[in-house]
Amino acid sequence: MLFEAATLHNLLVLALPLAIIVFLLQAAFRKTEPKLPPSPPGSDHAKYLQTDRWNVFKAWNEKYGNVASFYTGQQLNVLLGTMEGAINLLEKAGETFSSRPDFVMGHMASTMFQMAYGRRVTSMEDPLVTEHDGVEEFALTSPQKPLQWFSWEPEARRDTNTRLYMTVMNDVKKRMEEGTQVPCTTQWALERQKELGFDDLELSYALSSPWAAGTGTVSTAIEIAMLAILHYPEAYAKINEEMDKVVGRDRISPYPIYPYGNGLTCVGCRWRLVTPTVIAHSSTQDYTYKGMFIPKDTAIYPNGTRMMRDPAVFPDGDAFKQERFLNVTDPRLQTYKFGVFGFGRRICPGMYVALQSLYMAMARMLWAFEVLPVIENGKPYIPDPDDFSYGLVSYPAALKYRLVARSENHREIAMREAELPGSY
């Protein structure tokens, strides 16, 4: 009995130091183990993102820091709140963060195919998706001028593009003949092909454009510019003065040569983003940033709305200043690569096309017309600057305005220009 008691005592004496050593080792491991970026309480935050997600993101960055995390189901997401973080991760570490989450790419591809061809894709392995990705990859990696939209050379690539675009258009033709085609852009165009004046090849290329760039983003950017003009008429007055000096009142310039007007376009894109949360990237391997652990397959969201008010890039960020885009030395502002079009290897490949389209449309519209509020109940109606739709692309939800010719002469010139072949 005494022997058993002594043995038990000896075991306890040995076990206590061992337990202390294990505890200390665990504590040391916890201290050195990389931690995820700070996050809101809970294990699934999807319920907070059903509507006004960019204001939720803004609040999270303000509360949890410029690099924060959150979960949507089992998916880990990291939220970047500054231009510095986006450049460090999405550009400088582009080899790790140049991918897209499957759920983002799948949704985008499915939506674009539905709009253009009336069919969904159920997987990123769909042959149409993989073939199109090859077209896009060639456009991104081969040396081309910014405004060359399609790959007409070499011949082999042109043949691949042609086969792809003709195949999907002919599929729609077949379903139309069978009576099974759902409404889509291609059906609308085929029903009016003679009126549009396109042969099959021309029409197939024209219909493929939604894959490469969403035209809705340009029209939304114009709507945001109209909203800005209603709220900042003094900025619009300066544009009119500049146009009259540079171009005059007797012709429409075919080129966007108004620095102040282009400044309005750029500051409008910054003031209210077409894509407030930008499009998510994805990490292809584990990465540690400023002591925070970002695991492989994490979705990375640049918080565009917050970045466009980052004081390190945009001092007095809430102010509407066209002048900030004139005579700038910051290369991000000189080339307008300041987050609106994304970052790094996933920057929008149609950026230059979109900007030129936007400049041209705005230059011609503002030369010819005044932008005025509508009158409701005897008073000018000025839309709420923060009333926007919710979604990847966000547009003014209650925008109303009037376009009134600046003079009879402006109206006549604009009408003549609109009737010219090849006019915009």
N, C-alpha and C positions, 0 to 999 in steps of 0.2 A: 504494500500500500504506500509505504514511504518512497519506494523506488518509482512508482507510477507518478506520485506527486512531484518528485524531483525532475523526472523526465518532462512532465508537462510544463514545469517552471522553466526548464532549459529551452524548450521549444518556443515558449512565449518570449523569452529573452532574445532568441535568434530572429523570431518573426517580426518583432517590433522595428528593429533597424532596417530589415528588408522592406517592410511596408513604407517606412519613411523614404528609403531610396527610390522605390517605385513611384511614390507620390511626387518626389522632387523631379524625377525624370519626366513624368507626365506633364508637370507644370512647365518645365523647360521646353518640352516639345510644343506645348500649346503656345508658348511665347514666340517660338520660331516658326510655327506653322503659318503659311500665308493666309490672310483673312480675306473674305469676299468684301467688296465695297459695301458701305453702310446701306441699310435698307429699312423701309417701313416695317412695323410689326406684322407678323403673320407669315404664312407660307404660300399664299396665293393672292395676288393683288389685282386679278383680272376685273373684279367687280368695280374697281375704281376707274376703269378705263373705258367704260361703255359710251361716254359722251365726250366731255370736254377734256380729252386726255392731255393736250399741250399745257393747259393750266395746272393739271395734276402734276405733270412732269416738272413744270416750273416750281411748284411748291415743294416737290421732293428734292430737287437740286438745292433749293434755298435752305431746306431743313437738314438734309443728310450730306450735303457737299456736292462739289462739281463732278465727282464720279460716284454715282449711287447705283444700287441694284434693286431689282424687284423680280417677282416670279409671276408668270402666267401659266397656271397649272404646274407642270414639271419643268417648264422652260425657264432658264435663268436669263435675265436681261440686264444689261448695264446701260446706264443713262449718262451721257456726257453733256455737261452744262457749259463748257467753255471752248473757244476756238483752239486754245492750247491743247486740251485733251484730245480733241478731234484730230488735230494735225499730228500730234505725237503717236496716236494709235492708228488712225485710218490712213495716214500718209506715210509717216516715217517707218511705221511697222506694217506697211501695206501687205507684206508677204504673209502676215498672220491674219489680217483683218480685211482681206479683199473679197471674201466669199459673201454670199447672201444666205440667210436662213431659208431652208427648204419651204417653210410655210409662206414666207414672203414671196419668193420666186413663183411658187405654185399658184398663189392667189393672183399675182400680176399677170402671169401667162394665161391663166384661165379666163380672167376678165377681158384681156385684150383679144383673145381668140373668140370669145363670146360676142363681143362688140363687132369685130370685123367679119367673122365667118359663121356666127350663129351656132357654135359648138364649144363645149367645155373640154379642157384637158384635165385628166384625173391624176396625172403623174408627171414629174419632171423628166421621166424616161419616155414620154410620148414621142414618137418619131418626129412629129412636126416641131416639138420644142427643141429636140436635140439638133435637128437640121437648122433651125433658126438660130440657135446658139452659135453654130458654126459660122453663119453669115455675120452675126454681130461680132464674134471674136476676130474675124478677118478685118472687119471695119475698124476695130479698136487697135489692132497690132500692126497693120500695114501702113506705110507712110502715105498719107493723103492730105489734100488741102482740106481746111475745116468745113467747107461748104460742099464737098463731094459726098453726097448722101448715100449713093449706092456704089457697089464695087463693080465698075464696068471693065476693069482690067485686073488680073489677066483674064483671058478668055475662059479658062476653066472655071473660075469663080463666077463669072457672069452666067455660064451655062447652069451651074448649081443653083444660083439665085432664081433664074428663070424657071427651072423645073419646079422648084419649091413653090413659087408664087402662082404659077399656072395650075399646079396640082390642087392647091387649096381653093382657088377660084372655080375650077372645073367641078370640084366636089359640090360646091354650092349650086352650080348649074344643074347637076344631076339631081340633087335633092329638090330643086325647084320643079323640075320636070316630073318628079315622083309625087310632088305635093307635100313633102315632109319637111321642107326648109322653114326654120323659124326666122322671124324678121331680123335682119342684120344689115350692116353697111354694104356688104357685097351684093346682097339681093337687091337693095335699093339701086345700086349703081348699074347692075346688069339690066334691070328693067328700064333704065334710062341711058343705056350705052350709046345708042345712036344720037340721042340729044347731046350727050356729053362730048361726042366726037372722038372717043378713044377706040383703038383696036384692042384685041384681047391682051396682047403683051403690055401695052401701055396701061391698060386698066388694072392688070394684075400687079404691076409695080406700084401704081397709085394706091391700091387698096392695102398694100403691105405696110404703109407708113405708120399705122397705129402700133405695130410691133416695135418700131425703133423709137418713137417719141409720141407722147400723148398730146394731140393738138389741143385738148381741153385745158392743158396747163397754160398755153399761151393765151387763150381766151380768158381764162381766170385771171391771169396777170393783168390783162387789159381792164377787166372789171375792177381789180384792186386799184389800178391807176385812176379809174373814174371815181371810185370812192374817195381816194386821196384828194383829188381835185375838188370834190364837193366840200371837203373839210379844210382844205388849204387853198382857197381861191387866189391868194396873193402869189403862190408859187405858179399857178396857171397863168396869171397876168404877166409874169416874167417870161414865160415860154412864148406867149403871143408876141411880146415885144421883140424877143430874140428872132422869131420866125420872120417877122416883118422886116427886120434889119438884114438878115442873112439871105432870105429868099425873095422877099417882096410879097405883094398881094395879087400878082397877076399870073402866077404859075405855081404848080405843086412840084416840089423837089422830088425826084425819084429816089433820093438817098437820104438816110437819117443823119443830117449834118448839123443838128442842133445840140450842142453840148449840154445846155441847160435842160432841154427836153429829154435827152438821154439820161441825164441825172435824175429826172423825175421817175423814169422807168426803173432805174436801179434802186433808188431810195424807196419806191413803191414795193419792189420785191423784198426789200429789207424790212419795211414798215409792217407789212402783213405777208407772211409766207404762203405761197401756194401749197407747199408741203411742210406744215409746221414742225413735224417731228422728223423730217427727212426720211429716207428709206433705210431700214436696218441693214447693217453689215453682220457678219458672223465670224467668230474666231475659228481658225483651222487647227490650232494647237493651244496648249496651256500657255498663259502669259502672265507676268507679274508687272504691274504698273504702280509705281510709288508705294510699294509695299502691299498692294491689294492684288489678290489672286483672281484672274479671269480664266475660268476653265475653257477647254475646247468646246466648241459648239454653242458658246454664249452668243446671244443676239445683242448687238451693239447699236443703241439708238442715239444719234446726235440730236440734242435738243435744240433744233434750229431756231425756234422763237427766242429762247434765252441767249443763244449765241449772237443773234443779230442785235442784242443789246449789251454784249460783252464790252465793258468799258475799256478793256485793253485794245480793242479794235475800233469800237464806235463810242468815243467820248460823248456824253450827253445823249445816250442811246435812244431815249424816248422822243427826242426832237426830230421834226421832219425837215431835214436839211439837204437840198439837192447839191449844195456847194461842197459837201463832203466827198463827192465823186468827181470834182473838177480839180485838175492839177495835183493829183495825189501821187505820193511816192511809194506807198505800200503796194507791193506787187499783187497782193490779194484783191485790192480794190482796182488796180489798173486793168486786170484781166477779168474782173468780176467773179473770180473764183473764191468767193467768200462764204461758202456754205449753202447758198440757195440751191446749187446744182449738185450737192453732195461733196464727197471727199475721196481723195486718193484714186486708186485704180477703178473705183466704182463711180467716179464722177460722171454726170450725165453725158453720154456721147453726142447727144443732140444739142449741147449747150449753145454752140455758136449759131446753129440754125435757129434755135428758139429766140436767142437775143436779137438776131438780125430780123426775124419775123416780127418780133415785138417792136423794135425800133421803127421799122417801116410802117407798120400799122398805126402806131401812135403818131409818128410824124405827119402822115397824111390825114389822119382823123383830126388832129388838133389844128392843122393848118386850115382845114375847111370848116370846122364846126366849133361852136362854143358848147361847153359842157355845163348845163344848168340843172338846178334841182327841179323836180316836179312840184306842182302846187297842190296841196291837199288841205281842205277846209280853210282856204284862203291864206295858207302859210306855206313857205318853202319846206319841203320835206328833206331832211338830212338823215340818211340811214345811220344807224348805230355802227360805229367803226369796229366794234367787237362782236357783232352778230354774224357769225360765220357758220357754215355747215361743218359737220363732223365727218372725218374720214381721212384717208391718205392725202387726197387733194381737197383743199378747203377753200370755199368760195363765199363771197358776201351773200348772206341768206336773204336779205330784204333790200337789195340794191334797186333803186329807181333813179333815173336821170333823163334829161332831155338833151338831144343833139340838135342845135339850131345853127343854120348856116351863118357864118360871120358877116356875110353880106350877100346880095344877089349875085355879085360877081364871083364870090367864092362858091356859091351853089352851082352856078353854070359851069365853072371850070371843073368842079368835082364830078358833075354829071358827065361831062365830056370825057374825063379821064376814066371813069368807070366803064364807059362803052368801048374804050380802046382795047384791041386784042393784047392779051398778056398783061393787062392791068391787074393790080393787086386788089 
